[in-house]
Amino acid sequence: MRAKFKYDDHKPVEHRGTVAERLTERGQGLDVPTARRQLRRLDRIGPWKS
């Protein structure tokens, strides 16, 4: 099965960081790699600007 994860770039940075922390804490399936990816995205793009 293939799945898609939405990174919610329109959400505030604080929210995205909290989601990454909670995914790491939960640690099921692909939670940890997804959290790492989200944190890398935050480092690269920072807050969303429209």
Contacts in CASP RR format, 6 or more apart in sequence:
PFRMAT RR
TARGET T0000
AUTHOR 0000-0000-0000
METHOD contacts of the structure
MODEL  1
MRAKFKYDDHKPVEHRGTVAERLTERGQGLDVPTARRQLRRLDRIGPWKS
5 34 0 8 1.000
7 16 0 8 1.000
7 37 0 8 1.000
7 38 0 8 1.000
7 41 0 8 1.000
8 15 0 8 1.000
8 16 0 8 1.000
8 19 0 8 1.000
9 41 0 8 1.000
9 45 0 8 1.000
9 48 0 8 1.000
10 48 0 8 1.000
11 48 0 8 1.000
12 47 0 8 1.000
13 42 0 8 1.000
13 46 0 8 1.000
13 47 0 8 1.000
16 38 0 8 1.000
16 42 0 8 1.000
17 38 0 8 1.000
17 39 0 8 1.000
17 42 0 8 1.000
19 35 0 8 1.000
19 38 0 8 1.000
20 35 0 8 1.000
20 36 0 8 1.000
20 38 0 8 1.000
20 39 0 8 1.000
20 42 0 8 1.000
21 35 0 8 1.000
23 31 0 8 1.000
23 32 0 8 1.000
23 34 0 8 1.000
23 35 0 8 1.000
23 38 0 8 1.000
24 31 0 8 1.000
24 32 0 8 1.000
24 35 0 8 1.000
END
